[in-house]
Amino acid sequence: MSGAIRYTLIIPCYNEAEGILPLREALQPVIEQLMADGGVEIIFVDDGSTDGTGALLRAAFADSSFVRILAHPRNLGLGAALRTGFQAARGEILITTDSDGTYPFAEIPRLLHYLREDVDLVTASPYHPGGGIEGVPPWRQIFSFGASFLYRLILRSPIRTYTALFRAYRRRVVETISIEADGYVAVAEIMARAIRHGFRVAEYPTTLRVRRFGQSKMKILRTILDHLRLMVRLIRSGRPSTPIPSRSPSG
């Protein structure tokens, strides 16, 4: 690929074979929009899949020069997949999203609309007053909302959602902070560290929906314990954070 790359889209995948073809179809119109807006690369991180996900990705995007497929030899976890994607990314704006359709790819341009010049990080936010939830099991709603509520208290931040992978970052954010967690809690860790470093965060009010393809790979008990450990570390660090206002576009 030649020329500057404005956007890097990072999509972690683990045993997502049944969703690869629908994923390609859903991505295509968004790719065209991002190409027209300054260039794009897509990085798939195959996190040790055992169902042929990697081979299907290579076949589906064989004719796409802007797609890179990186692979872990074994499943290392979402946090490890994000580190791999961040390290390989060449864009000035990095977008992370689920491969399973939890947040439609078609919403990427709207997410980016919130990344104004005075914003460093935008997160999807179903817990924003303008957001919502559809079809998600009650236990998962309670877990996700409860975790985000506790992070909000600990960090003394008005941001309402800390567990959504669907985000846009300016490169300086991922170059400044580091993430230690390998699992799902890494998503909250990134947000917490960004807030503690004083980066400006905006929320994109949107709807969290049940995944369209496959089954969730989250190990719920382990993830709860990981969140509790992170919260304890944040409390012990004791560094007060400056409240960061939630921002909304005017248009």
C-alpha positions as MATLAB code, in Angstrom:
seq = 'MSGAIRYTLIIPCYNEAEGILPLREALQPVIEQLMADGGVEIIFVDDGSTDGTGALLRAAFADSSFVRILAHPRNLGLGAALRTGFQAARGEILITTDSDGTYPFAEIPRLLHYLREDVDLVTASPYHPGGGIEGVPPWRQIFSFGASFLYRLILRSPIRTYTALFRAYRRRVVETISIEADGYVAVAEIMARAIRHGFRVAEYPTTLRVRRFGQSKMKILRTILDHLRLMVRLIRSGRPSTPIPSRSPSG';
ca = [
       0.000    0.000    0.000;
       1.325    3.422   -0.858;
       0.463    6.821    0.485;
      -0.602    7.996    3.905;
      -3.079    6.020    5.934;
      -5.576    7.994    7.947;
      -7.562    5.149    9.504;
      -6.602    1.751   10.886;
      -9.521   -0.520   11.652;
      -8.544   -3.248   14.144;
     -10.838   -6.274   14.399;
      -9.910   -9.066   16.836;
     -11.294  -12.492   15.883;
     -11.506  -15.737   17.810;
     -13.437  -18.681   16.339;
     -15.662  -16.472   14.185;
     -15.770  -18.721   11.075;
     -19.523  -18.517   10.517;
     -19.486  -14.735   10.440;
     -16.602  -14.044    8.031;
     -18.596  -13.758    4.787;
     -21.319  -11.531    6.310;
     -18.516   -9.496    7.892;
     -16.956   -8.823    4.485;
     -20.283   -7.762    2.974;
     -21.034   -5.413    5.859;
     -17.551   -3.882    5.784;
     -17.410   -3.057    2.091;
     -19.485    0.154    2.007;
     -17.707    1.463    5.121;
     -14.309    0.755    3.571;
     -15.299    2.802    0.533;
     -16.277    5.737    2.750;
     -13.036    5.612    4.719;
     -10.981    5.278    1.543;
     -12.562    8.464    0.246;
     -11.796   10.220    3.531;
      -8.039    9.750    3.545;
      -7.158    6.066    3.235;
      -7.671    3.005    5.401;
      -6.048   -0.255    6.406;
      -7.786   -3.139    8.140;
      -5.976   -5.357   10.613;
      -7.612   -8.609   11.608;
      -6.014  -10.275   14.613;
      -6.775  -13.993   14.560;
      -6.329  -14.806   18.234;
      -5.508  -18.512   18.009;
      -8.759  -19.608   16.355;
      -9.253  -23.361   15.916;
     -12.253  -23.275   13.562;
     -10.547  -22.045   10.399;
     -11.225  -18.352   10.974;
      -7.765  -17.365    9.741;
      -8.050  -19.316    6.490;
     -11.507  -17.896    5.830;
     -10.265  -14.354    6.416;
      -7.385  -14.865    4.000;
      -9.760  -16.246    1.373;
     -12.385  -13.544    1.868;
      -9.880  -10.686    1.605;
      -7.375  -12.254   -0.789;
      -7.886   -9.442   -3.292;
      -7.677   -6.614   -0.737;
      -4.264   -4.941   -0.572;
      -5.335   -2.839    2.414;
      -6.101   -5.845    4.649;
      -3.549   -7.480    6.939;
      -4.245  -10.641    8.893;
      -2.086  -11.174   11.967;
      -2.241  -14.432   13.894;
      -1.470  -15.599   17.409;
      -0.297  -19.231   17.617;
      -2.737  -19.776   20.489;
      -5.567  -17.888   22.113;
      -4.074  -15.102   24.209;
      -7.148  -12.978   24.911;
      -8.727   -9.750   23.718;
      -6.184   -7.506   25.432;
      -3.300   -9.304   23.751;
      -5.070   -9.065   20.380;
      -5.504   -5.305   20.858;
      -1.816   -4.866   21.713;
      -0.886   -6.733   18.534;
      -3.222   -4.550   16.486;
      -2.049   -1.299   18.060;
       1.615   -2.157   17.522;
       1.032   -2.938   13.841;
      -1.269    0.009   13.090;
      -0.033    2.736   10.753;
      -3.047    5.047   10.763;
      -3.429    8.347   12.594;
      -6.871    7.310   13.853;
      -7.325    3.794   15.205;
     -10.769    2.208   15.316;
     -11.484   -0.967   17.278;
     -14.654   -2.976   16.885;
     -16.150   -6.411   17.402;
     -16.222   -8.881   14.516;
     -19.626  -10.243   15.501;
     -21.955   -7.382   14.587;
     -22.584   -6.195   18.164;
     -22.157   -2.665   16.834;
     -22.805   -2.486   13.067;
     -19.852   -1.466   10.917;
     -22.162    1.042    9.259;
     -21.974    3.112   12.468;
     -18.225    3.743   12.101;
     -18.699    7.079   10.252;
     -21.076    8.265   12.982;
     -18.585    7.225   15.671;
     -15.892    9.233   13.894;
     -18.211   12.262   13.780;
     -17.645   12.544   17.538;
     -13.851   12.647   17.184;
     -13.676   16.405   17.007;
     -10.357   18.270   17.178;
     -10.645   18.639   20.955;
     -11.350   14.908   21.525;
      -8.767   12.127   21.832;
     -10.967    9.069   22.253;
     -14.570    8.249   21.390;
     -16.380    5.269   22.864;
     -19.697    3.734   21.947;
     -22.004    4.321   24.884;
     -25.234    2.352   25.293;
     -25.477    3.709   28.847;
     -25.573    7.309   27.665;
     -29.097    8.792   27.938;
     -29.243    8.747   24.143;
     -28.158    5.100   23.913;
     -29.976    1.839   24.486;
     -29.864   -1.958   24.671;
     -31.696   -4.509   22.518;
     -31.816   -8.278   22.899;
     -28.904   -8.534   25.337;
     -29.438  -11.082   28.153;
     -30.327   -9.410   31.484;
     -27.329  -10.941   33.283;
     -24.961   -9.355   30.783;
     -26.713   -5.994   31.044;
     -26.357   -6.060   34.826;
     -22.704   -7.076   34.612;
     -21.716   -4.480   32.015;
     -23.741   -1.624   33.522;
     -22.543   -2.447   37.032;
     -18.878   -2.499   35.983;
     -19.205    0.797   34.128;
     -20.999    2.384   37.104;
     -18.191    1.377   39.469;
     -15.471    2.635   37.127;
     -17.323    5.922   36.861;
     -17.265    6.279   40.658;
     -13.648    5.221   41.052;
     -12.381    7.496   38.295;
     -14.715   10.365   39.207;
     -15.544   10.707   35.541;
     -18.877   11.479   33.869;
     -18.197    8.862   31.163;
     -20.926    6.229   31.401;
     -19.597    3.267   29.402;
     -16.218    1.566   29.960;
     -16.703   -1.906   28.479;
     -17.477   -1.202   24.805;
     -14.779   -2.266   22.338;
     -16.275   -0.034   19.617;
     -14.025    3.039   19.844;
     -11.914    5.513   17.890;
      -8.531    6.661   19.205;
      -6.064    9.255   18.101;
      -2.672    7.603   17.731;
      -1.217    9.569   20.640;
      -3.531    7.747   23.055;
      -2.263    4.233   22.310;
       1.313    5.497   22.065;
       1.091    7.025   25.540;
      -0.729    4.404   27.591;
       0.033    0.715   28.007;
      -2.313   -2.139   28.804;
      -1.358   -5.092   30.952;
      -4.522   -7.199   30.827;
      -4.797   -9.964   28.267;
      -8.539  -10.587   28.546;
     -11.759   -8.620   28.132;
     -10.960   -6.309   31.039;
      -8.338   -4.653   28.806;
     -11.127   -2.575   27.240;
     -11.907   -0.977   30.604;
      -8.210   -0.694   31.438;
      -7.555    1.349   28.286;
     -10.362    3.749   29.160;
      -9.251    4.085   32.782;
      -5.647    4.779   31.820;
      -6.708    7.273   29.162;
      -8.802    9.176   31.699;
      -6.017    9.089   34.286;
      -3.617   10.512   31.692;
      -5.985   13.393   31.024;
      -7.027   12.450   27.495;
     -10.301   13.991   26.365;
     -13.072   11.445   25.974;
     -16.392   11.671   24.149;
     -19.298    9.238   24.147;
     -21.178    8.159   21.053;
     -24.736    7.285   22.178;
     -25.733    4.087   20.416;
     -27.537    0.800   20.918;
     -25.884   -2.365   22.198;
     -27.408   -5.380   20.473;
     -27.059   -9.112   20.857;
     -24.260  -10.473   18.676;
     -25.355  -11.460   15.178;
     -22.934  -14.354   14.635;
     -21.511  -17.130   16.805;
     -21.375  -17.412   20.559;
     -19.761  -15.217   23.181;
     -16.305  -16.410   24.242;
     -16.326  -14.481   27.519;
     -15.579  -16.487   30.657;
     -17.862  -14.544   32.944;
     -16.410  -15.453   36.371;
     -12.842  -14.812   35.263;
     -13.872  -11.503   33.716;
     -15.650  -10.376   36.897;
     -12.558  -11.165   38.959;
     -10.341   -9.337   36.473;
     -12.550   -6.241   36.700;
     -12.431   -6.346   40.493;
      -8.639   -6.613   40.452;
      -8.380   -3.641   38.100;
     -10.713   -1.599   40.281;
      -8.601   -2.369   43.340;
      -5.456   -1.257   41.497;
      -7.154    1.967   40.446;
      -8.285    2.681   44.003;
      -4.843    1.913   45.425;
      -3.095    4.124   42.907;
      -5.093    6.939   44.460;
      -4.303    9.428   41.732;
      -7.249   11.808   41.459;
      -8.564   12.227   37.958;
      -9.857   15.462   36.521;
     -13.466   15.057   35.400;
     -13.644   14.900   31.614;
     -16.857   16.222   30.124;
     -18.851   14.024   27.809;
     -19.032   15.698   24.414;
     -21.609   15.606   21.657;
     -21.449   16.908   18.100;
     -23.638   19.845   17.244;
     -24.581   18.495   13.833;
];
